[in-house]
């Protein structure tokens, strides 16, 4: 089974406001950077979008080590999700926020063998710092790593009781091969 490193980050200019997400996939010496934006979102949604898009990029079942600086994402997918699923996506007296993305992330995680790691944001993790820069830049400039520069993954807000999100698009990167990207200092 291929071993892949997935480093993720999300950003939001205002909360809510324009947001960006980014991830870096590493397989041996190969590195792929992906990033995207949403014109009106929250920081937590962008933090979730980064691992979702990274996992969607994988064609085969892999052993994936996912590094995030978001305790919300790490704790949510490894601890809290068990309770949310048992309670049918309710937390106390309200629906779980971002349930559509949690459901999608959970489905993607089930397809791989995953390990989750946390790193302090804005610290000494070069790939996390690069993801932070890419996510902020995507939010600021509303650009993505796709050639058509469209916002990706229609985000859903205000979930109600019994909400079941539409099936996520699969194979977004089916025809995309991992390419080598030169390591360089952040241009900003």
ZIJO-V733529 format. One record per residue. N is the residue number from 0. RES is the residue in one letter. PSI is psi in radians with two decimals (NA if undefined). OMEGA is omega in degrees with one decimal (999 if undefined). Layout:
BEGIN
N:RES:PSI:OMEGA
N:RES:PSI:OMEGA
END
This chain:
BEGIN
0:X:2.34:179.7
1:X:2.43:176.9
2:X:2.12:-176.4
3:X:2.42:171.3
4:X:2.34:178.6
5:X:2.01:-180.0
6:X:2.34:-170.9
7:X:2.74:170.8
8:X:2.72:176.4
9:X:2.79:-177.6
10:X:2.64:176.3
11:X:2.27:178.6
12:X:1.62:-166.7
13:X:2.80:-177.9
14:X:1.52:15.1
15:X:2.94:179.2
16:X:-2.91:175.8
17:X:2.37:-177.2
18:X:2.79:177.0
19:X:2.70:175.6
20:X:2.75:177.3
21:X:2.67:173.7
22:X:2.69:174.8
23:X:2.24:174.6
24:X:2.29:176.7
25:X:2.24:174.4
26:X:1.80:-173.7
27:X:-2.22:-179.7
28:X:-0.01:-177.3
29:X:2.39:-178.7
30:X:2.37:176.9
31:X:2.26:176.8
32:X:2.30:176.0
33:X:2.52:177.3
34:X:2.77:179.6
35:X:-3.11:-174.4
36:X:2.89:168.9
37:X:2.31:-175.2
38:X:-0.41:179.1
39:X:1.90:-174.0
40:X:-2.91:175.8
41:X:2.86:178.8
42:X:-0.78:-178.6
43:X:-0.65:178.6
44:X:-0.66:178.7
45:X:-0.63:175.6
46:X:-0.62:177.0
47:X:-0.65:-176.9
48:X:-0.59:-176.9
49:X:-0.92:178.1
50:X:-0.54:176.9
51:X:-0.88:-177.8
52:X:-0.64:176.7
53:X:-0.77:179.2
54:X:-0.61:176.2
55:X:-0.47:-177.8
56:X:-0.29:-177.0
57:X:2.22:-178.4
58:X:-0.63:-174.2
59:X:2.85:173.3
60:X:2.28:-176.5
61:X:2.84:166.3
62:X:2.03:-172.0
63:X:2.14:171.4
64:X:1.99:-175.5
65:X:2.14:178.9
66:X:2.23:179.9
67:X:2.71:172.6
68:X:0.19:-178.5
69:X:1.91:174.0
70:X:-0.53:176.4
71:X:-0.82:-179.6
72:X:-0.86:-175.8
73:X:-0.86:179.5
74:X:-0.68:-179.0
75:X:-0.81:-174.9
76:X:-0.40:-177.4
77:X:-0.39:-175.1
78:X:-1.08:-170.3
79:X:-0.54:-173.8
80:X:-0.55:179.0
81:X:-0.79:-179.7
82:X:-0.72:179.5
83:X:-0.76:-179.5
84:X:-0.73:179.2
85:X:-0.61:-178.7
86:X:0.28:178.8
87:X:0.83:174.0
88:X:0.58:173.0
89:X:2.52:176.3
90:X:1.99:-174.4
91:X:-2.04:-175.4
92:X:0.36:-178.4
93:X:2.78:177.0
94:X:2.63:175.1
95:X:2.27:176.8
96:X:2.48:177.1
97:X:0.48:-177.8
98:X:-0.61:-179.9
99:X:-0.73:-179.8
100:X:-0.63:176.7
101:X:-0.72:178.9
102:X:-0.78:-180.0
103:X:-0.78:178.9
104:X:-0.75:179.1
105:X:-0.76:178.3
106:X:-0.72:-179.3
107:X:-0.70:179.6
108:X:-0.62:-179.4
109:X:-0.38:-178.6
110:X:-0.19:-175.7
111:X:2.94:170.2
112:X:1.94:-172.0
113:X:2.60:169.4
114:X:2.45:-178.4
115:X:2.36:178.2
116:X:2.60:178.3
117:X:2.46:172.3
118:X:2.60:176.8
119:X:2.29:178.9
120:X:2.61:176.8
121:X:0.62:-178.8
122:X:-2.43:-173.4
123:X:0.61:176.6
124:X:1.80:-172.8
125:X:-0.78:-178.9
126:X:-0.65:176.7
127:X:-0.70:177.1
128:X:-0.69:177.6
129:X:-0.76:177.1
130:X:-0.71:178.0
131:X:-0.81:179.8
132:X:-0.78:-180.0
133:X:-0.74:-179.6
134:X:-0.78:178.1
135:X:-0.74:180.0
136:X:-0.72:178.0
137:X:-0.72:178.8
138:X:-0.76:-178.2
139:X:-0.78:-172.5
140:X:-0.10:-176.3
141:X:0.99:177.1
142:X:2.82:177.9
143:X:2.97:-179.4
144:X:0.11:175.9
145:X:2.60:-175.7
146:X:-0.48:-178.6
147:X:-0.07:175.7
148:X:0.58:179.7
149:X:2.67:170.9
150:X:2.55:-177.1
151:X:2.55:174.0
152:X:1.58:178.9
153:X:2.11:-176.7
154:X:2.50:-177.8
155:X:2.42:-179.6
156:X:2.89:174.4
157:X:1.10:179.1
158:X:2.44:178.1
159:X:3.14:179.6
160:X:2.41:176.5
161:X:0.18:-178.6
162:X:2.26:170.4
163:X:2.07:-177.4
164:X:2.73:175.1
165:X:2.70:178.3
166:X:2.30:-179.4
167:X:2.67:174.9
168:X:2.36:178.8
169:X:2.77:172.6
170:X:0.45:-179.0
171:X:-0.56:-177.8
172:X:0.42:-176.0
173:X:-0.63:-177.3
174:X:0.20:-177.5
175:X:2.13:175.7
176:X:2.60:173.8
177:X:2.38:179.2
178:X:2.75:177.9
179:X:2.40:177.7
180:X:2.27:179.4
181:X:2.37:173.5
182:X:2.30:178.1
183:X:2.79:178.1
184:X:2.65:176.6
185:X:2.30:-179.3
186:X:-0.08:-175.6
187:X:NA:999
END
